[in-house]
């Protein structure tokens, strides 16, 4: 039991072994926002964390549950939007992480306030999402201004999935106003191309 070194921060992104933002999770109560069948939830559970995992899509939760069962890992699953954490008591988790799931949320400040509520004192929130420059520098119909707020529509499982341009300055400001202190912002260099595809944040809960 130890750190979930194989956890990957987005498709093609760095791993926890590269960034070391989460650390030891054995025995900790961890909330994972957003799931798929290669979910961070199973990486965390493998290292001895008590994992609660959420996603608003029933079919995604079903795939993630089957993946955990195949690996004989115990995870507590909840169908919920990222900001819908009413099922959790205040200060009831030690760590919250979200891998490439918050890009489809328009108002991140609501998520940040709920995460702050459920985190214990001094707990960390580690999350990644599409780097805003990656969404603005594509050629063709996806090309857009950094200051354009309408989402990019991606196709996933035959359904349109919005990807919002979350400007770095606004994410930072919303975290601080929600009671967090940002201690890491990572913009990994991609294997190809001139702009980072993913941005990774670690913020510590301040206050109560």
GROMACS elastic network, one bead per residue, 0.5 to 0.9 nm:
[ bonds ]
;  ai    aj funct       b0    kb
    1     4     6  0.86863   500
    1    24     6  0.79677   500
    1    25     6  0.78302   500
    1    26     6  0.57331   500
    1    46     6  0.74836   500
    1    48     6  0.56643   500
    1    49     6  0.87100   500
    2     5     6  0.85338   500
    2    23     6  0.74421   500
    2    25     6  0.60121   500
    2    26     6  0.58046   500
    2    46     6  0.89959   500
    2    47     6  0.53833   500
    2    48     6  0.74621   500
    3     6     6  0.87312   500
    3    16     6  0.78984   500
    3    17     6  0.81514   500
    3    20     6  0.82932   500
    3    22     6  0.70816   500
    3    23     6  0.50460   500
    3    25     6  0.59724   500
    3    26     6  0.78089   500
    3    44     6  0.78853   500
    3    47     6  0.64505   500
    4     7     6  0.56965   500
    4    15     6  0.88980   500
    4    16     6  0.65051   500
    4    17     6  0.76880   500
    4    22     6  0.78601   500
    4    23     6  0.76276   500
    4    24     6  0.76894   500
    4    25     6  0.76676   500
    4    40     6  0.86119   500
    4    43     6  0.55857   500
    4    44     6  0.56706   500
    4    45     6  0.86571   500
    4    46     6  0.76836   500
    4    47     6  0.61533   500
    5     8     6  0.82481   500
    5    15     6  0.64181   500
    5    18     6  0.79038   500
    5    20     6  0.78851   500
    5    23     6  0.87073   500
    5    43     6  0.81503   500
    6    15     6  0.58046   500
    6    16     6  0.61796   500
    6    17     6  0.66492   500
    6    40     6  0.89996   500
    6    43     6  0.69334   500
    7    14     6  0.85476   500
    7    15     6  0.53781   500
    7    16     6  0.54308   500
    7    17     6  0.79273   500
    7    39     6  0.84599   500
    7    40     6  0.59265   500
    7    43     6  0.59921   500
    7    44     6  0.79940   500
    8    11     6  0.73241   500
    8    12     6  0.77809   500
    8    13     6  0.61505   500
    8    14     6  0.57707   500
    8    16     6  0.63518   500
    8    17     6  0.88952   500
    8    40     6  0.77041   500
    8    99     6  0.78717   500
    9    12     6  0.79345   500
    9    13     6  0.52100   500
    9    14     6  0.57015   500
    9    15     6  0.59128   500
    9    16     6  0.74485   500
    9    40     6  0.89594   500
    9    98     6  0.88855   500
    9    99     6  0.57732   500
    9   100     6  0.70706   500
    9   127     6  0.80246   500
    9   128     6  0.61577   500
    9   129     6  0.83800   500
    9   198     6  0.77259   500
    9   199     6  0.85939   500
    9   200     6  0.72589   500
   10    13     6  0.50109   500
   10    14     6  0.76453   500
   10    15     6  0.87584   500
   10    99     6  0.61862   500
   10   100     6  0.54280   500
   10   128     6  0.69503   500
   10   129     6  0.73314   500
   10   130     6  0.81915   500
   10   197     6  0.86994   500
   10   198     6  0.67001   500
   10   199     6  0.89725   500
   11    14     6  0.87251   500
   11   100     6  0.82416   500
   11   197     6  0.89649   500
   11   198     6  0.85484   500
   12   190     6  0.78451   500
   12   191     6  0.83052   500
   12   197     6  0.88275   500
   13   188     6  0.71389   500
   13   189     6  0.87061   500
   13   190     6  0.74502   500
   13   197     6  0.79759   500
   13   198     6  0.68659   500
   14    17     6  0.80296   500
   14    18     6  0.59901   500
   14    19     6  0.70949   500
   14   188     6  0.70390   500
   15    18     6  0.51734   500
   15    19     6  0.65212   500
   15    20     6  0.82717   500
   16    19     6  0.51043   500
   16    20     6  0.51278   500
   16    21     6  0.66358   500
   16    22     6  0.71629   500
   16    23     6  0.83321   500
   17    20     6  0.56213   500
   17    21     6  0.87565   500
   18    21     6  0.89134   500
   19    22     6  0.85397   500
   19   186     6  0.83352   500
   20    23     6  0.60113   500
   21   126     6  0.71866   500
   21   184     6  0.81787   500
   21   201     6  0.87359   500
   21   202     6  0.68637   500
   22    25     6  0.75644   500
   22    95     6  0.82668   500
   22    97     6  0.85036   500
   22   124     6  0.80387   500
   22   125     6  0.88621   500
   22   126     6  0.70995   500
   22   202     6  0.85345   500
   24    27     6  0.89706   500
   24    28     6  0.85209   500
   24    47     6  0.81524   500
   25    28     6  0.53293   500
   25    29     6  0.80846   500
   25    30     6  0.79056   500
   25    44     6  0.70276   500
   25    45     6  0.86571   500
   25    47     6  0.65153   500
   25    48     6  0.66134   500
   25    49     6  0.53612   500
   25    50     6  0.86825   500
   25    95     6  0.84866   500
   26    29     6  0.87411   500
   26    44     6  0.84462   500
   26    45     6  0.84479   500
   26    46     6  0.89485   500
   26    47     6  0.57061   500
   26    50     6  0.80580   500
   27    47     6  0.87041   500
   27    48     6  0.57681   500
   27    49     6  0.51027   500
   27    50     6  0.65011   500
   28    48     6  0.77229   500
   28    49     6  0.50501   500
   28    50     6  0.59857   500
   28    51     6  0.82653   500
   28    93     6  0.77499   500
   28    94     6  0.60658   500
   28    95     6  0.75842   500
   29    49     6  0.60158   500
   29    51     6  0.60752   500
   29    52     6  0.77290   500
   29    92     6  0.77965   500
   29    93     6  0.50580   500
   29    94     6  0.53600   500
   29    95     6  0.67739   500
   29    96     6  0.88773   500
   30    41     6  0.87327   500
   30    44     6  0.79311   500
   30    45     6  0.89270   500
   30    49     6  0.64327   500
   30    50     6  0.60201   500
   30    52     6  0.62113   500
   30    53     6  0.83947   500
   30    93     6  0.57876   500
   30    94     6  0.59044   500
   30    96     6  0.57392   500
   30    97     6  0.76675   500
   31    41     6  0.83154   500
   31    50     6  0.85462   500
   31    51     6  0.58839   500
   31    53     6  0.58349   500
   31    54     6  0.79305   500
   31    93     6  0.67433   500
   31    94     6  0.81362   500
   31    95     6  0.63398   500
   31    97     6  0.63733   500
   31    98     6  0.84130   500
   32    35     6  0.75688   500
   32    39     6  0.87817   500
   32    40     6  0.70819   500
   32    41     6  0.59860   500
   32    44     6  0.88137   500
   32    51     6  0.70300   500
   32    52     6  0.61311   500
   32    54     6  0.64103   500
   32    55     6  0.89615   500
   32    95     6  0.86080   500
   32    96     6  0.59317   500
   32    97     6  0.50621   500
   32    98     6  0.56500   500
   32    99     6  0.81735   500
   33    41     6  0.88310   500
   33    52     6  0.85438   500
   33    53     6  0.59755   500
   33    54     6  0.51896   500
   33    55     6  0.65752   500
   33    81     6  0.85013   500
   33    82     6  0.59877   500
   33    96     6  0.74779   500
   33    97     6  0.63052   500
   33    99     6  0.75023   500
   33   101     6  0.70600   500
   33   102     6  0.83363   500
   33   127     6  0.89630   500
   34    39     6  0.79895   500
   34    40     6  0.86785   500
   34    41     6  0.89271   500
   34    53     6  0.69920   500
   34    54     6  0.55031   500
   34    56     6  0.78755   500
   34    60     6  0.89820   500
   34    61     6  0.88935   500
   34    81     6  0.85519   500
   34    82     6  0.72711   500
   34    97     6  0.89331   500
   34    98     6  0.62089   500
   34    99     6  0.69932   500
   34   100     6  0.78156   500
   34   101     6  0.52612   500
   34   102     6  0.79514   500
   35    38     6  0.77544   500
   35    39     6  0.51033   500
   35    40     6  0.72275   500
   35    41     6  0.72626   500
   35    53     6  0.69834   500
   35    54     6  0.66202   500
   35    55     6  0.57780   500
   35    57     6  0.89897   500
   35    60     6  0.66182   500
   35    61     6  0.65639   500
   35    63     6  0.88616   500
   35    64     6  0.64480   500
   35    98     6  0.86309   500
   35    99     6  0.82467   500
   35   101     6  0.78127   500
   36    40     6  0.83059   500
   36    41     6  0.89751   500
   36    55     6  0.85542   500
   36    60     6  0.55513   500
   36    61     6  0.69179   500
   36    62     6  0.88878   500
   36    63     6  0.66765   500
   36    64     6  0.52584   500
   36    65     6  0.89888   500
   36    67     6  0.89111   500
   37    42     6  0.89873   500
   37    60     6  0.72993   500
   37    61     6  0.81824   500
   37    62     6  0.86221   500
   37    63     6  0.52988   500
   37    65     6  0.77653   500
   37    66     6  0.78305   500
   37    67     6  0.57125   500
   37    68     6  0.82074   500
   38    41     6  0.83644   500
   38    42     6  0.75888   500
   38    43     6  0.86219   500
   38    64     6  0.71572   500
   38    67     6  0.74713   500
   39    42     6  0.58967   500
   39    43     6  0.72271   500
   39    64     6  0.66005   500
   39    67     6  0.85342   500
   39    68     6  0.88320   500
   39    99     6  0.83296   500
   40    43     6  0.51165   500
   40    44     6  0.62273   500
   40    45     6  0.86043   500
   40    97     6  0.83148   500
   40    98     6  0.80120   500
   40    99     6  0.70445   500
   41    44     6  0.52344   500
   41    45     6  0.61171   500
   41    46     6  0.85949   500
   41    51     6  0.64142   500
   41    52     6  0.76822   500
   41    53     6  0.63456   500
   41    64     6  0.85285   500
   41    68     6  0.83687   500
   41    75     6  0.71828   500
   42    46     6  0.59841   500
   42    47     6  0.87234   500
   42    51     6  0.83020   500
   42    64     6  0.84848   500
   42    67     6  0.80554   500
   42    68     6  0.60024   500
   42    71     6  0.81907   500
   42    73     6  0.67443   500
   42    74     6  0.82506   500
   42    75     6  0.74912   500
   43    46     6  0.52744   500
   43    47     6  0.67868   500
   44    47     6  0.54110   500
   44    48     6  0.69173   500
   44    49     6  0.57029   500
   44    50     6  0.81285   500
   44    51     6  0.69375   500
   45    48     6  0.52338   500
   45    50     6  0.63778   500
   45    51     6  0.59612   500
   45    68     6  0.89071   500
   45    73     6  0.63352   500
   45    74     6  0.67638   500
   45    75     6  0.68431   500
   46    49     6  0.72982   500
   46    71     6  0.87904   500
   46    73     6  0.66328   500
   46    74     6  0.87282   500
   48    51     6  0.87723   500
   50    74     6  0.79676   500
   50    75     6  0.71424   500
   50    76     6  0.81731   500
   51    74     6  0.77324   500
   51    75     6  0.52681   500
   51    76     6  0.61850   500
   51    77     6  0.85319   500
   52    75     6  0.60157   500
   52    77     6  0.59218   500
   52    78     6  0.74076   500
   53    61     6  0.86974   500
   53    75     6  0.69778   500
   53    76     6  0.61517   500
   53    78     6  0.61367   500
   53    79     6  0.84741   500
   54    61     6  0.76420   500
   54    76     6  0.86346   500
   54    77     6  0.59554   500
   54    79     6  0.55323   500
   54    80     6  0.57539   500
   54    81     6  0.73977   500
   54    82     6  0.72769   500
   55    58     6  0.74766   500
   55    60     6  0.72001   500
   55    61     6  0.63215   500
   55    77     6  0.83371   500
   55    78     6  0.68410   500
   55    79     6  0.52393   500
   55    80     6  0.54289   500
   55    81     6  0.61701   500
   55    82     6  0.71474   500
   55   101     6  0.88926   500
   56    60     6  0.82319   500
   56    61     6  0.80606   500
   56    78     6  0.83157   500
   56    79     6  0.50781   500
   56    82     6  0.76801   500
   57    60     6  0.53983   500
   57    61     6  0.64031   500
   57    62     6  0.87679   500
   57    79     6  0.68798   500
   57    80     6  0.80302   500
   57    81     6  0.86544   500
   58    61     6  0.51590   500
   58    62     6  0.61790   500
   58    63     6  0.88159   500
   58    79     6  0.66474   500
   59    62     6  0.50568   500
   59    63     6  0.63962   500
   59    64     6  0.87010   500
   60    63     6  0.52141   500
   60    64     6  0.61880   500
   60    65     6  0.85489   500
   61    64     6  0.50313   500
   61    65     6  0.59600   500
   61    66     6  0.85725   500
   61    77     6  0.73093   500
   61    78     6  0.80660   500
   61    79     6  0.72775   500
   62    65     6  0.51240   500
   62    66     6  0.62789   500
   62    67     6  0.86808   500
   63    66     6  0.52179   500
   63    67     6  0.62248   500
   63    68     6  0.87340   500
   64    67     6  0.50437   500
   64    68     6  0.62565   500
   64    69     6  0.86257   500
   65    68     6  0.51673   500
   65    69     6  0.61739   500
   65    70     6  0.86860   500
   65    75     6  0.78065   500
   65    77     6  0.75746   500
   66    70     6  0.61562   500
   66    71     6  0.86855   500
   67    70     6  0.52211   500
   67    71     6  0.64966   500
   67    72     6  0.86695   500
   67    73     6  0.87385   500
   68    71     6  0.51537   500
   68    72     6  0.60433   500
   68    73     6  0.51237   500
   68    74     6  0.68913   500
   68    75     6  0.72454   500
   69    73     6  0.59169   500
   69    74     6  0.74420   500
   69    75     6  0.89311   500
   70    73     6  0.77529   500
   78    87     6  0.88438   500
   80    83     6  0.79822   500
   80    84     6  0.57754   500
   80    85     6  0.73781   500
   81    84     6  0.50618   500
   81    85     6  0.78460   500
   81   105     6  0.89856   500
   82    85     6  0.71653   500
   82   101     6  0.85048   500
   82   102     6  0.76927   500
   82   105     6  0.79374   500
   82   110     6  0.88302   500
   82   111     6  0.60978   500
   82   114     6  0.86888   500
   82   115     6  0.89496   500
   83    86     6  0.86944   500
   83   105     6  0.89715   500
   83   108     6  0.83001   500
   83   109     6  0.89734   500
   83   110     6  0.58710   500
   83   112     6  0.78323   500
   83   113     6  0.82100   500
   83   114     6  0.60425   500
   83   115     6  0.78277   500
   84    87     6  0.79869   500
   84   111     6  0.79822   500
   84   114     6  0.76595   500
   85    88     6  0.57407   500
   85    89     6  0.85860   500
   85   111     6  0.88424   500
   85   114     6  0.65262   500
   85   115     6  0.79647   500
   85   118     6  0.79153   500
   86    89     6  0.73428   500
   86   114     6  0.84627   500
   88    91     6  0.85741   500
   88    92     6  0.68179   500
   88    93     6  0.84970   500
   88   118     6  0.65238   500
   89    92     6  0.55133   500
   89    93     6  0.86203   500
   89   117     6  0.81838   500
   89   118     6  0.61616   500
   90    93     6  0.83247   500
   90   116     6  0.86394   500
   90   117     6  0.52497   500
   90   119     6  0.69907   500
   90   120     6  0.77029   500
   91    94     6  0.78836   500
   91   116     6  0.81562   500
   91   117     6  0.61769   500
   91   121     6  0.70072   500
   91   123     6  0.89482   500
   91   208     6  0.81325   500
   92   117     6  0.87414   500
   92   118     6  0.55036   500
   92   119     6  0.61139   500
   92   120     6  0.60487   500
   93    96     6  0.73776   500
   93   118     6  0.60876   500
   93   119     6  0.50575   500
   93   120     6  0.58287   500
   93   123     6  0.79448   500
   94   118     6  0.86555   500
   94   119     6  0.58723   500
   94   120     6  0.55651   500
   94   121     6  0.82664   500
   94   122     6  0.84117   500
   94   123     6  0.53814   500
   94   124     6  0.73485   500
   95   119     6  0.66132   500
   95   120     6  0.80021   500
   95   123     6  0.56018   500
   95   124     6  0.52804   500
   95   125     6  0.61052   500
   95   126     6  0.79563   500
   96   115     6  0.72161   500
   96   118     6  0.88796   500
   96   119     6  0.73064   500
   96   123     6  0.80077   500
   96   124     6  0.64879   500
   96   126     6  0.63411   500
   96   127     6  0.81154   500
   97   124     6  0.82851   500
   97   125     6  0.57013   500
   97   127     6  0.53004   500
   97   128     6  0.85005   500
   98   101     6  0.61437   500
   98   102     6  0.72327   500
   98   125     6  0.81779   500
   98   126     6  0.65226   500
   98   128     6  0.64043   500
   98   129     6  0.84340   500
   99   102     6  0.77860   500
   99   126     6  0.83104   500
   99   127     6  0.55734   500
   99   128     6  0.51127   500
   99   129     6  0.68385   500
   99   200     6  0.87888   500
  100   103     6  0.65992   500
  100   104     6  0.89099   500
  100   127     6  0.74421   500
  100   128     6  0.52253   500
  100   130     6  0.68517   500
  100   198     6  0.82796   500
  101   104     6  0.65131   500
  101   105     6  0.79597   500
  101   127     6  0.84851   500
  101   128     6  0.76168   500
  101   129     6  0.65437   500
  102   105     6  0.52185   500
  102   106     6  0.83744   500
  102   108     6  0.74481   500
  102   111     6  0.87838   500
  102   127     6  0.81321   500
  102   128     6  0.75776   500
  102   129     6  0.59820   500
  102   130     6  0.85661   500
  102   163     6  0.86127   500
  102   164     6  0.86937   500
  103   106     6  0.77005   500
  103   108     6  0.89516   500
  103   128     6  0.85874   500
  103   129     6  0.53987   500
  103   130     6  0.61588   500
  103   162     6  0.76684   500
  103   163     6  0.50780   500
  103   164     6  0.54681   500
  103   165     6  0.75148   500
  103   166     6  0.74414   500
  104   151     6  0.83083   500
  104   161     6  0.68946   500
  104   162     6  0.52065   500
  104   164     6  0.59944   500
  105   108     6  0.62357   500
  105   111     6  0.85607   500
  105   162     6  0.80766   500
  105   163     6  0.77386   500
  105   164     6  0.70007   500
  106   149     6  0.89441   500
  106   151     6  0.82989   500
  106   162     6  0.87479   500
  106   163     6  0.84673   500
  106   164     6  0.62703   500
  106   165     6  0.88159   500
  106   166     6  0.84457   500
  107   110     6  0.60544   500
  107   111     6  0.74402   500
  108   111     6  0.51305   500
  108   112     6  0.62215   500
  108   113     6  0.87604   500
  108   166     6  0.85307   500
  108   171     6  0.75464   500
  108   174     6  0.76389   500
  108   175     6  0.88387   500
  109   113     6  0.62222   500
  109   114     6  0.86982   500
  109   171     6  0.80841   500
  109   174     6  0.55717   500
  109   175     6  0.72187   500
  109   177     6  0.85467   500
  109   178     6  0.71739   500
  110   113     6  0.53182   500
  110   114     6  0.64087   500
  110   115     6  0.86902   500
  110   178     6  0.88294   500
  111   114     6  0.52518   500
  111   115     6  0.60890   500
  111   116     6  0.85539   500
  112   115     6  0.50913   500
  112   116     6  0.60651   500
  112   117     6  0.86101   500
  112   125     6  0.89781   500
  112   174     6  0.75062   500
  112   175     6  0.63306   500
  112   178     6  0.60832   500
  112   179     6  0.85948   500
  112   180     6  0.85693   500
  113   116     6  0.51191   500
  113   117     6  0.62866   500
  113   118     6  0.89656   500
  113   175     6  0.83519   500
  113   177     6  0.88237   500
  113   178     6  0.53117   500
  113   179     6  0.78744   500
  114   117     6  0.50217   500
  114   118     6  0.64334   500
  114   119     6  0.86731   500
  114   178     6  0.89154   500
  115   118     6  0.53771   500
  115   119     6  0.60810   500
  115   125     6  0.76258   500
  116   119     6  0.53786   500
  116   120     6  0.81756   500
  116   123     6  0.86934   500
  116   125     6  0.84413   500
  116   178     6  0.69523   500
  116   179     6  0.68806   500
  116   180     6  0.74805   500
  116   205     6  0.62820   500
  116   206     6  0.84612   500
  116   208     6  0.80748   500
  117   120     6  0.80296   500
  117   208     6  0.76007   500
  119   122     6  0.79461   500
  119   123     6  0.56740   500
  119   124     6  0.76373   500
  119   125     6  0.82608   500
  119   205     6  0.72016   500
  119   208     6  0.88683   500
  120   123     6  0.53377   500
  120   124     6  0.87372   500
  120   205     6  0.77610   500
  120   208     6  0.79403   500
  121   204     6  0.87754   500
  121   205     6  0.62799   500
  121   206     6  0.69024   500
  121   207     6  0.70383   500
  121   208     6  0.63594   500
  122   204     6  0.59068   500
  122   205     6  0.50241   500
  122   206     6  0.62531   500
  122   207     6  0.82145   500
  123   203     6  0.85133   500
  123   204     6  0.57652   500
  123   205     6  0.54824   500
  123   206     6  0.84495   500
  124   180     6  0.88393   500
  124   202     6  0.66766   500
  124   203     6  0.56319   500
  124   205     6  0.62228   500
  125   180     6  0.87366   500
  125   201     6  0.78821   500
  125   202     6  0.56668   500
  125   203     6  0.52212   500
  125   204     6  0.63255   500
  125   205     6  0.76930   500
  126   200     6  0.73796   500
  126   201     6  0.56325   500
  126   203     6  0.65528   500
  126   204     6  0.88414   500
  127   199     6  0.84688   500
  127   200     6  0.57737   500
  127   201     6  0.54156   500
  127   202     6  0.66992   500
  127   203     6  0.88494   500
  128   131     6  0.85614   500
  128   198     6  0.66703   500
  128   199     6  0.55383   500
  128   201     6  0.62269   500
  129   132     6  0.86569   500
  129   166     6  0.85517   500
  129   197     6  0.86723   500
  129   198     6  0.57886   500
  129   199     6  0.58067   500
  129   200     6  0.68645   500
  129   201     6  0.89149   500
  130   133     6  0.83240   500
  130   134     6  0.67793   500
  130   135     6  0.72386   500
  130   163     6  0.79205   500
  130   164     6  0.84168   500
  130   165     6  0.78404   500
  130   166     6  0.81115   500
  130   196     6  0.87839   500
  130   197     6  0.59726   500
  130   199     6  0.62986   500
  131   134     6  0.53506   500
  131   135     6  0.69768   500
  131   165     6  0.78560   500
  131   166     6  0.77158   500
  131   167     6  0.83645   500
  131   168     6  0.83708   500
  131   187     6  0.78324   500
  131   195     6  0.85543   500
  131   196     6  0.63577   500
  131   197     6  0.51664   500
  131   200     6  0.86199   500
  132   135     6  0.53213   500
  132   136     6  0.64534   500
  132   137     6  0.89197   500
  132   146     6  0.69983   500
  132   164     6  0.81665   500
  132   165     6  0.50321   500
  132   166     6  0.57812   500
  132   167     6  0.59380   500
  132   168     6  0.74634   500
  132   196     6  0.88778   500
  132   197     6  0.81018   500
  132   198     6  0.82854   500
  132   199     6  0.83268   500
  133   137     6  0.60140   500
  133   138     6  0.88616   500
  133   146     6  0.69695   500
  133   165     6  0.81985   500
  133   167     6  0.86760   500
  133   195     6  0.66503   500
  133   196     6  0.72547   500
  133   197     6  0.75204   500
  134   137     6  0.57300   500
  134   138     6  0.69578   500
  134   195     6  0.63935   500
  134   196     6  0.64912   500
  134   197     6  0.51277   500
  134   198     6  0.77268   500
  135   138     6  0.64619   500
  135   142     6  0.73027   500
  135   143     6  0.74759   500
  135   144     6  0.76198   500
  135   146     6  0.82010   500
  135   152     6  0.74759   500
  135   163     6  0.81472   500
  135   164     6  0.82719   500
  135   165     6  0.65966   500
  135   197     6  0.82676   500
  136   139     6  0.86781   500
  136   142     6  0.72362   500
  136   143     6  0.54658   500
  136   145     6  0.58918   500
  136   146     6  0.57453   500
  136   148     6  0.88401   500
  136   165     6  0.78745   500
  137   142     6  0.80274   500
  137   143     6  0.57120   500
  137   144     6  0.70356   500
  137   145     6  0.83691   500
  137   146     6  0.87096   500
  137   195     6  0.82758   500
  138   141     6  0.81298   500
  138   142     6  0.57374   500
  138   144     6  0.78650   500
  139   142     6  0.63150   500
  139   143     6  0.50947   500
  139   144     6  0.87794   500
  140   143     6  0.56728   500
  141   144     6  0.81397   500
  142   152     6  0.66992   500
  142   153     6  0.86083   500
  144   147     6  0.82507   500
  144   148     6  0.66968   500
  145   148     6  0.51929   500
  145   149     6  0.86827   500
  146   149     6  0.81618   500
  146   165     6  0.71974   500
  146   166     6  0.89649   500
  146   167     6  0.74664   500
  147   165     6  0.80326   500
  147   167     6  0.79056   500
  148   151     6  0.82810   500
  148   165     6  0.75222   500
  149   164     6  0.68532   500
  149   165     6  0.62832   500
  149   166     6  0.82993   500
  150   162     6  0.89145   500
  150   163     6  0.88400   500
  150   164     6  0.69273   500
  150   165     6  0.79133   500
  151   162     6  0.53784   500
  151   163     6  0.51801   500
  151   165     6  0.67506   500
  152   161     6  0.81104   500
  152   162     6  0.55508   500
  152   164     6  0.63598   500
  152   165     6  0.80056   500
  153   160     6  0.57482   500
  153   161     6  0.55076   500
  153   163     6  0.62621   500
  153   164     6  0.88681   500
  154   159     6  0.80699   500
  154   160     6  0.54390   500
  154   162     6  0.61311   500
  154   163     6  0.70558   500
  155   158     6  0.58749   500
  155   159     6  0.54092   500
  155   161     6  0.57982   500
  155   162     6  0.86471   500
  156   159     6  0.51647   500
  156   160     6  0.62042   500
  156   161     6  0.62372   500
  157   160     6  0.83784   500
  166   169     6  0.85908   500
  166   170     6  0.71139   500
  166   171     6  0.65768   500
  167   170     6  0.54224   500
  167   171     6  0.63035   500
  167   172     6  0.87072   500
  168   171     6  0.52807   500
  168   172     6  0.61974   500
  168   173     6  0.86500   500
  168   199     6  0.88622   500
  169   172     6  0.51882   500
  169   173     6  0.61608   500
  169   174     6  0.86268   500
  170   173     6  0.50279   500
  170   174     6  0.60023   500
  170   175     6  0.84792   500
  171   174     6  0.51855   500
  171   175     6  0.61529   500
  171   176     6  0.87074   500
  172   175     6  0.52528   500
  172   176     6  0.63615   500
  172   177     6  0.87339   500
  172   182     6  0.73014   500
  173   176     6  0.52110   500
  173   177     6  0.61429   500
  173   178     6  0.85464   500
  174   177     6  0.51066   500
  174   178     6  0.60698   500
  174   179     6  0.88003   500
  174   180     6  0.88126   500
  175   178     6  0.50981   500
  175   179     6  0.65613   500
  175   180     6  0.53747   500
  175   181     6  0.73032   500
  175   182     6  0.74252   500
  175   203     6  0.76540   500
  176   179     6  0.52719   500
  176   181     6  0.59326   500
  176   182     6  0.73776   500
  176   203     6  0.88972   500
  177   180     6  0.72507   500
  178   205     6  0.88951   500
  179   204     6  0.85241   500
  179   205     6  0.61932   500
  179   206     6  0.54774   500
  179   207     6  0.66430   500
  179   208     6  0.83856   500
  180   203     6  0.57639   500
  180   204     6  0.53251   500
  180   206     6  0.54235   500
  180   207     6  0.83729   500
  181   202     6  0.86614   500
  181   203     6  0.53620   500
  181   204     6  0.51664   500
  181   205     6  0.65145   500
  181   206     6  0.66300   500
  182   185     6  0.76395   500
  182   201     6  0.74519   500
  182   202     6  0.60650   500
  182   204     6  0.63487   500
  182   205     6  0.89793   500
  183   201     6  0.79724   500
  183   202     6  0.59174   500
  183   203     6  0.56900   500
  183   204     6  0.71551   500
  184   200     6  0.78604   500
  184   201     6  0.56395   500
  184   202     6  0.50310   500
  184   203     6  0.70137   500
  185   199     6  0.71117   500
  185   200     6  0.57402   500
  185   202     6  0.66835   500
  185   203     6  0.89579   500
  186   198     6  0.84759   500
  186   199     6  0.57737   500
  186   201     6  0.64660   500
  186   202     6  0.88008   500
  187   196     6  0.59582   500
  187   197     6  0.80217   500
  187   198     6  0.64288   500
  187   200     6  0.65904   500
  188   196     6  0.58488   500
  188   197     6  0.76351   500
  188   198     6  0.67310   500
  188   199     6  0.70311   500
  188   200     6  0.82340   500
  189   192     6  0.83077   500
  189   193     6  0.86032   500
  189   194     6  0.81127   500
  189   195     6  0.72971   500
  189   196     6  0.54208   500
  189   197     6  0.79857   500
  189   198     6  0.88263   500
  190   193     6  0.64957   500
  190   194     6  0.77050   500
  190   195     6  0.72207   500
  190   196     6  0.56718   500
  190   197     6  0.66493   500
  190   198     6  0.85532   500
  192   195     6  0.86678   500
  193   196     6  0.78902   500
  196   199     6  0.73524   500
  205   208     6  0.79042   500
